Each structure stands twice: as C-alpha cells, then as structure tokens.
C-alpha cells in the first residue's frame, strides 16, 4: 500500500531508521518474490520499527493482531515483547499464513507468536482478554466490526492501532465511492466521534490511527 508522504521524504525517514533484522529482510524478499503487487500490503521497514517502538513504549505483554499477512508486523512487534509476552495473530488466507508460519518458526520469536487461522471475528470471539495492544490491518470493510469486537477485550490502559486509515489519500477524494474507501471513511468518522475513546490519526506510511479508552 502506497504511503501519503512524498516518496523521497519517506525514503529519507527509512534511511534514518535502524534497519530491519536479517530475518525480516528475508521475509520481505520472499513476500515480494512470491506475492508481487500484493507485497504492498506488508508494513515494511519504517512502519515495522514504528510498531516495535509502540510495543516497547507501551510495555505491552499481550497483543492481538488482526491480519497477519506474511508475518512482518508480528515479527516486528515480537522483538519488543518481554520473555513472557504473547502475540495472537489472525489470518484468513492459507497462502499468506503458510509463509508467515515458516518465517515465524525460523525467527528468534517463535515462542511468542501464536497464529490463529480462520475468519478474524470468529477467532476474536473465542479469545479471552484482556489485551494490552491490538493492531488492526485486515479487510477494510470489517474495520468497525473489529473495533467493536476488540474494545471490550482491551485493558483500561491499552491501545488499538488501525492501519491504512488514510487509504493512500483516497479518504478525501469524494469521487472515490468504492466500498473499501467508504468503509475506511466510516471507520475514521465513527472512531473520531466515539465518546468511549480518544484517538489520533498519524501520517505514518498509509495512515495509522492510535486509539485508547477515554477516562
């Protein structure tokens, strides 16, 4: 997914960010080789470090990820988990899950990541909370459903991070009335107006919205 920042500025930011570990570089290379254009769904080096920093800063121990893809974001976040930390990550594509499983197993963080295969809403319903951090990066049409499903499972000091909330800038293009764009707009508007939460929308890569419980 393309970002919203001028590409040369984003390249500068990435060049001044600690490079990814070797196992993440290998995963990125295989994702690009195997999935082609779909590899743009991967969070990549800059956002991967951002996610790691958010885990570190929040001191999260239990993380829920909705949308594993090939595992880059899970592995990025796992690097900042304490030894007893856990990421539960949900993926509905068998092809993507297969790549993720292999790379998670070969990483230094295999004992901290549990992949749940199947529709995420079904997986979430079976999970017991609470979670310190939730990362939403899956099908856009279900963003509001994911938000409502995870909010009761979030700790009082927990954080929800929703990816792609600027949707390559299409959220402000009123000529774009596609279903995914409309879903992201609706999510953004509902979250911003929800008295249960406080949020901030960041221009990291394709837009990341940070959400916490109010009060």
Residue pairs with C-beta under 8 A, 6 or more apart in sequence:
1 40
1 41
1 164
1 168
1 205
1 206
2 40
2 168
2 206
3 10
3 168
3 205
3 206
4 166
4 168
4 169
4 203
4 205
4 206
4 207
5 13
5 203
5 205
10 46
10 205
13 46
14 45
14 46
17 45
17 46
17 49
18 49
19 25
19 45
20 28
20 45
20 48
20 49
20 76
21 79
23 75
23 103
23 106
23 107
23 108
24 45
24 48
24 72
24 75
24 76
26 103
27 70
27 71
27 72
27 75
27 99
27 103
28 39
28 42
28 44
28 45
28 72
30 70
30 99
30 103
31 39
31 42
31 69
31 70
31 72
31 99
32 39
34 99
35 70
35 96
41 69
42 69
42 70
42 72
42 73
43 51
43 72
43 73
43 76
43 137
43 163
43 205
44 72
44 205
46 204
46 205
47 73
47 163
47 204
47 205
47 208
48 72
48 73
48 76
49 76
50 204
50 208
51 73
51 76
51 77
51 135
51 161
52 76
52 77
52 79
52 80
53 80
54 60
54 77
54 133
54 159
54 161
54 210
55 63
55 77
55 79
55 80
55 81
55 133
56 80
58 132
58 133
58 158
58 159
59 132
60 80
60 81
60 85
60 132
60 133
60 158
60 159
61 81
61 82
61 84
61 85
61 86
61 132
62 85
62 86
62 88
62 130
62 131
62 132
62 133
63 77
63 81
63 85
63 86
63 87
63 88
63 131
63 132
63 133
63 134
63 135
64 87
64 88
64 89
64 90
64 124
64 127
64 131
64 133
64 134
64 135
64 150
64 153
65 73
65 74
65 77
65 87
65 88
65 89
65 90
65 134
65 135
65 137
66 90
66 120
66 124
66 134
66 135
66 136
66 137
66 138
66 146
66 150
67 90
67 91
67 120
67 135
67 136
67 137
67 138
67 139
67 163
68 74
68 89
68 90
68 91
68 96
68 97
68 100
68 115
69 91
69 96
69 100
69 137
70 96
70 99
70 100
70 103
71 89
71 99
71 100
71 101
71 103
71 104
71 113
73 135
73 137
74 87
74 89
74 100
74 104
74 113
74 115
75 103
75 104
75 107
75 109
75 113
77 87
77 133
77 135
78 85
78 87
78 107
78 109
78 112
78 113
79 109
81 87
81 109
81 112
85 112
86 112
86 113
86 114
87 112
87 113
87 114
88 114
88 116
88 123
88 127
88 131
89 100
89 113
89 114
89 115
89 116
90 115
90 116
90 118
90 120
90 123
90 124
90 138
91 97
91 100
91 115
91 116
91 117
92 117
92 118
92 119
92 120
92 138
94 117
97 115
97 117
100 115
101 115
104 110
104 113
104 115
116 123
116 127
120 138
120 142
120 146
121 142
121 145
121 146
121 149
124 146
124 149
124 150
124 153
125 149
127 153
128 153
129 152
129 153
129 154
129 155
130 153
130 154
130 155
130 158
131 150
131 153
131 154
131 155
131 158
132 155
132 157
132 158
132 159
133 158
133 159
133 160
133 161
134 150
134 153
134 154
134 158
134 159
134 160
134 161
135 160
135 161
135 163
136 143
136 146
136 147
136 150
136 160
136 161
136 162
136 163
137 162
137 163
137 164
138 146
140 164
140 167
140 180
140 183
140 184
140 187
141 179
141 180
141 183
142 183
143 162
143 183
143 184
143 187
144 183
144 186
144 187
144 190
147 160
147 162
147 187
147 190
147 191
147 211
150 160
151 160
151 196
151 197
151 213
154 160
154 213
156 213
157 212
158 212
158 213
159 210
159 211
159 212
160 197
160 210
160 211
160 212
161 208
161 209
161 210
161 211
162 187
162 191
162 208
162 209
162 211
163 206
163 207
163 208
164 184
164 206
164 207
165 171
165 184
165 187
165 188
165 201
165 206
165 207
165 208
165 209
166 201
166 203
166 206
166 207
167 180
167 181
167 184
167 206
167 207
168 206
170 176
170 178
170 181
170 184
171 181
171 184
171 185
171 188
171 207
173 181
188 201
188 209
191 197
191 199
191 209
191 211
192 199
192 201
195 214
196 213
196 214
197 211
197 212
197 213
197 214
198 211
198 212
198 213
198 214
199 209
199 210
199 211
199 212
200 209
200 210
201 207
201 208
201 209
202 208
202 209
202 210
